[in-house]
């Protein structure tokens, strides 16, 4: 497993990170199996684990904490805050009031005294970024957090945060975690170039595009039944994705690869990307993805991918998983 440096932190991380989201009630409820999956990833050379407080309402962090007993010092541990952790309106968001409480909950569930990378899970239009950076900087200076980052932030907010940190003497965001796959390449337009310009490490999620690039028959999957709209081929955007998947499947076969291996190798190939999050639910899924480590795509294969899904293109804009408030609230775009 190759290593790369995360932004300007000096922290060495594996080029694949274990995304733990599917461990727990959201995916695999067997805690002992979840522990075994984490251990298998560590034994394979992965030293970077990503989770979040909201995954399975905190259960996910508890599973990761169990798995890291006795191995914590060898792992770069990342988690996130922002999303609701209960019905109270103050138990969410990016305010100082909430995040200083959220970090204590994560530390307790993870069974550790520090978090290596503490990430803001989404932007919060109700909280000044100065407020958030000030509180996060205090956590870094206290030793509870080693570095801070963001997830699914648009480029303009990444730039604003860098400027605010510089002018107010705060700790800078050192990483960004965007969705990135062959089918969702919108971050190539501005987010990835911005990360390169400011020395921000990039930890990508969704390389298999929520299962579209898993090689499975999506029409027969239980997930498709649960999220029918996401896989409904009568939706024009999904029909375009299905056409692309068909062409990519043929390309992968011609290149002697599985579709998931083609998909993860594509994301890893971008020079801005530090580490690619893989999120297995089972040991078999993990082993299959690990078999793809070390694969390098030729320029010809990358060019053919560009012909199927042009650079900078999101085949379905909803795959970005973030919409600015003015998009969601019509009153903000009317005089």
PyMOL commands that set and color helices and strands:
alter all, ss='L'
color gray80, all
select helices_A, chain A and resi 31-43+55-67+72-74+96-110+129-142+155-168+186-188+191-198+209-211+218-220+222-226+228-231+236-254+259-269+283-290+299-308+317-320+325-328+330-333
alter helices_A, ss='H'
color red, helices_A
select strands_A, chain A and resi 3-5+12-14+16-19+48-50+76-81+115-120+145-151+173-177+201-204+275-278
alter strands_A, ss='S'
color yellow, strands_A
deselect
rebuild
show_as cartoon
